[in-house]
Amino acid sequence: MQIVVQLEAGTARLFQQRREEAAANELAQVLAQSGLALQALHPGSSDPVLSGFFHIDVQDQDIAARVIERLLQVGGVEAAYLKPRDEAP
């Protein structure tokens, strides 16, 4: 199960560069407290829109709901939602 996270362009850039700025630092704290890692959805993309999308792998829907709630309170997070399950066409 995955949480999809969209960050503002500036926050995404700071987070990817591991710089100690307020929004990126707050995001890193939320992830560390949850024991989760944010991974680029489109690694290596230079597209300013695509480079703002990340994902977090979670094992449980309850954990996902708590993490999403916390992420949406972080400055620089534009969206956070549980990716729907893949289904056959």
C-alpha positions as CSV (number, residue, x, y, z in Angstrom):
1,M,0.0,0.0,0.0
2,Q,1.3,3.4,-0.9
3,I,0.8,7.0,0.2
4,V,1.3,9.5,-2.7
5,V,2.7,12.8,-1.6
6,Q,2.8,16.0,-3.6
7,L,5.2,18.7,-2.4
8,E,5.5,22.3,-3.4
9,A,8.3,22.7,-5.9
10,G,10.6,24.5,-3.4
11,T,10.0,22.0,-0.7
12,A,10.6,19.1,-3.1
13,R,13.9,20.6,-4.2
14,L,15.0,21.3,-0.6
15,F,14.0,17.8,0.5
16,Q,15.9,16.2,-2.4
17,Q,19.0,18.2,-1.5
18,R,18.6,17.3,2.2
19,R,18.9,21.0,3.1
20,E,17.9,22.1,6.6
21,E,15.0,24.4,5.7
22,A,11.9,24.7,7.9
23,A,9.4,22.9,5.6
24,A,11.8,20.1,4.6
25,N,13.0,19.7,8.2
26,E,9.4,19.4,9.5
27,L,8.7,16.8,6.8
28,A,11.8,14.9,7.7
29,Q,10.7,14.9,11.4
30,V,7.2,13.5,10.6
31,L,8.8,10.8,8.5
32,A,11.4,9.9,11.2
33,Q,8.7,9.8,13.9
34,S,6.7,7.4,11.8
35,G,9.7,5.3,10.8
36,L,8.9,5.8,7.1
37,A,10.9,7.0,4.1
38,L,9.8,9.3,1.3
39,Q,10.9,8.1,-2.1
40,A,10.7,10.0,-5.4
41,L,7.8,8.8,-7.6
42,H,9.7,9.9,-10.7
43,P,13.4,9.6,-9.7
44,G,15.8,11.8,-11.8
45,S,13.0,13.8,-13.4
46,S,13.8,17.4,-14.3
47,D,10.2,18.2,-14.9
48,P,9.2,20.7,-12.1
49,V,5.7,19.1,-11.7
50,L,6.8,15.4,-11.7
51,S,9.7,16.0,-9.4
52,G,7.3,17.1,-6.7
53,F,5.6,13.7,-6.4
54,F,6.8,11.1,-3.9
55,H,5.5,7.9,-2.3
56,I,5.7,6.2,1.1
57,D,5.2,2.5,1.5
58,V,3.0,1.5,4.4
59,Q,1.8,-1.9,5.6
60,D,-1.5,-0.9,7.2
61,Q,-4.4,1.4,6.4
62,D,-4.6,2.8,9.9
63,I,-1.0,3.8,9.8
64,A,-1.6,5.3,6.4
65,A,-4.5,7.4,7.7
66,R,-2.4,8.7,10.6
67,V,0.5,9.6,8.4
68,I,-1.6,11.3,5.8
69,E,-3.3,13.4,8.5
70,R,0.1,14.5,9.9
71,L,1.5,15.2,6.4
72,L,-1.3,17.4,5.5
73,Q,-0.4,19.7,8.4
74,V,3.2,20.1,7.2
75,G,3.9,23.3,5.3
76,G,5.0,22.6,1.7
77,V,2.8,19.5,1.4
78,E,0.2,20.1,-1.3
79,A,-1.5,16.7,-1.2
80,A,-1.2,13.3,0.5
81,Y,-3.5,10.4,-0.3
82,L,-3.7,6.7,-0.2
83,K,-3.0,5.3,-3.7
84,P,-6.0,3.2,-4.8
85,R,-5.3,-0.5,-5.3
86,D,-4.4,-1.6,-8.8
87,E,-7.2,-3.4,-10.6
88,A,-7.4,-5.3,-13.9
89,P,-9.1,-3.4,-16.7
